[in-house]
Amino acid sequence: MIPGPDDVARQRRARRRAVEQAMAWSRHRRTAAAQKATGVAGRSYNHLEAKLAKLLDAAGIEHRWQFPLGRYVYDFLLPNRTLVEIHGTYWHADPRVYDGRTLTPDQRRNRLHDVDKKLFAASRGYRLKVVWEADIRKGRLKVDDLLDSGLPEA
């Protein structure tokens, strides 16, 4: 049987996905090797972390990315023992978008994990600030708010 145009297109898409996945794993292995060689823990910046890091750099705020504390890793450590976590709108169920009754099991689990993380940080003398994805994307985040009490604690 001769493959039709739909079959050929489907095969092309499957090959393209396989190549893209292989490239992604290769990129991941290179990043992990570089992090291991330099002693930097964690994964590479995601695009939201990269945006916040640029904002912090532009403001001259000293920060440490992927700060391990106990069994948790926080996105950023700022001066004065302030930890910053970037939460995605969907996965962490931004309360401005999702009410408590309509959460998926993943969102409920992530919210509980977020509470555990906050309590653990507080028990070690750290303040945890949460930055929401929507605030970064829409440019509503004021970097100075991370250092003072302008942004509510998690």
Contacts in CASP RR format, 6 or more apart in sequence:
PFRMAT RR
TARGET T0000
AUTHOR 0000-0000-0000
METHOD contacts of the structure
MODEL  1
MIPGPDDVARQRRARRRAVEQAMAWSRHRRTAAAQKATGVAGRSYNHLEA
KLAKLLDAAGIEHRWQFPLGRYVYDFLLPNRTLVEIHGTYWHADPRVYDG
RTLTPDQRRNRLHDVDKKLFAASRGYRLKVVWEADIRKGRLKVDDLLDSG
LPEA
3 11 0 8 1.000
31 43 0 8 1.000
31 44 0 8 1.000
34 40 0 8 1.000
35 41 0 8 1.000
35 42 0 8 1.000
35 44 0 8 1.000
40 66 0 8 1.000
41 66 0 8 1.000
41 68 0 8 1.000
41 73 0 8 1.000
42 66 0 8 1.000
42 73 0 8 1.000
43 66 0 8 1.000
45 53 0 8 1.000
45 65 0 8 1.000
48 86 0 8 1.000
48 88 0 8 1.000
48 133 0 8 1.000
48 136 0 8 1.000
48 137 0 8 1.000
49 65 0 8 1.000
49 75 0 8 1.000
49 76 0 8 1.000
49 86 0 8 1.000
51 136 0 8 1.000
52 75 0 8 1.000
52 76 0 8 1.000
52 84 0 8 1.000
52 86 0 8 1.000
52 131 0 8 1.000
52 136 0 8 1.000
52 141 0 8 1.000
53 63 0 8 1.000
53 65 0 8 1.000
53 76 0 8 1.000
55 141 0 8 1.000
55 143 0 8 1.000
56 63 0 8 1.000
56 76 0 8 1.000
56 78 0 8 1.000
56 143 0 8 1.000
56 146 0 8 1.000
58 143 0 8 1.000
59 143 0 8 1.000
59 144 0 8 1.000
61 78 0 8 1.000
61 79 0 8 1.000
61 143 0 8 1.000
61 146 0 8 1.000
61 147 0 8 1.000
62 78 0 8 1.000
62 79 0 8 1.000
63 76 0 8 1.000
63 77 0 8 1.000
63 78 0 8 1.000
63 84 0 8 1.000
64 76 0 8 1.000
64 77 0 8 1.000
65 75 0 8 1.000
65 76 0 8 1.000
66 73 0 8 1.000
66 74 0 8 1.000
66 75 0 8 1.000
67 73 0 8 1.000
67 74 0 8 1.000
67 75 0 8 1.000
67 76 0 8 1.000
67 77 0 8 1.000
67 83 0 8 1.000
68 74 0 8 1.000
69 83 0 8 1.000
69 120 0 8 1.000
69 121 0 8 1.000
69 124 0 8 1.000
69 126 0 8 1.000
70 120 0 8 1.000
71 120 0 8 1.000
72 117 0 8 1.000
72 120 0 8 1.000
72 121 0 8 1.000
74 83 0 8 1.000
74 84 0 8 1.000
74 85 0 8 1.000
74 117 0 8 1.000
74 121 0 8 1.000
74 128 0 8 1.000
75 83 0 8 1.000
75 84 0 8 1.000
75 85 0 8 1.000
75 86 0 8 1.000
76 83 0 8 1.000
76 84 0 8 1.000
77 83 0 8 1.000
77 84 0 8 1.000
78 84 0 8 1.000
78 146 0 8 1.000
78 147 0 8 1.000
79 147 0 8 1.000
80 127 0 8 1.000
80 147 0 8 1.000
81 125 0 8 1.000
81 126 0 8 1.000
81 127 0 8 1.000
82 126 0 8 1.000
82 127 0 8 1.000
82 128 0 8 1.000
82 129 0 8 1.000
82 146 0 8 1.000
82 147 0 8 1.000
83 121 0 8 1.000
83 126 0 8 1.000
83 127 0 8 1.000
83 128 0 8 1.000
83 129 0 8 1.000
84 128 0 8 1.000
84 129 0 8 1.000
84 130 0 8 1.000
84 131 0 8 1.000
84 146 0 8 1.000
85 114 0 8 1.000
85 117 0 8 1.000
85 128 0 8 1.000
85 129 0 8 1.000
85 130 0 8 1.000
85 131 0 8 1.000
85 154 0 8 1.000
86 130 0 8 1.000
86 131 0 8 1.000
86 132 0 8 1.000
86 133 0 8 1.000
86 136 0 8 1.000
87 94 0 8 1.000
87 114 0 8 1.000
87 130 0 8 1.000
87 131 0 8 1.000
87 132 0 8 1.000
87 133 0 8 1.000
88 94 0 8 1.000
88 132 0 8 1.000
88 133 0 8 1.000
89 97 0 8 1.000
89 132 0 8 1.000
89 133 0 8 1.000
89 134 0 8 1.000
90 107 0 8 1.000
91 106 0 8 1.000
91 107 0 8 1.000
91 110 0 8 1.000
92 107 0 8 1.000
92 110 0 8 1.000
92 111 0 8 1.000
92 114 0 8 1.000
92 132 0 8 1.000
93 100 0 8 1.000
93 103 0 8 1.000
93 107 0 8 1.000
93 108 0 8 1.000
93 110 0 8 1.000
93 111 0 8 1.000
94 132 0 8 1.000
94 133 0 8 1.000
94 134 0 8 1.000
96 132 0 8 1.000
96 134 0 8 1.000
97 134 0 8 1.000
98 107 0 8 1.000
103 111 0 8 1.000
114 130 0 8 1.000
114 154 0 8 1.000
117 128 0 8 1.000
118 128 0 8 1.000
118 153 0 8 1.000
118 154 0 8 1.000
121 127 0 8 1.000
121 128 0 8 1.000
122 128 0 8 1.000
127 153 0 8 1.000
128 153 0 8 1.000
128 154 0 8 1.000
129 146 0 8 1.000
129 151 0 8 1.000
129 152 0 8 1.000
129 153 0 8 1.000
129 154 0 8 1.000
130 151 0 8 1.000
130 152 0 8 1.000
130 153 0 8 1.000
130 154 0 8 1.000
131 141 0 8 1.000
131 146 0 8 1.000
131 151 0 8 1.000
134 140 0 8 1.000
135 141 0 8 1.000
142 150 0 8 1.000
142 151 0 8 1.000
145 151 0 8 1.000
END
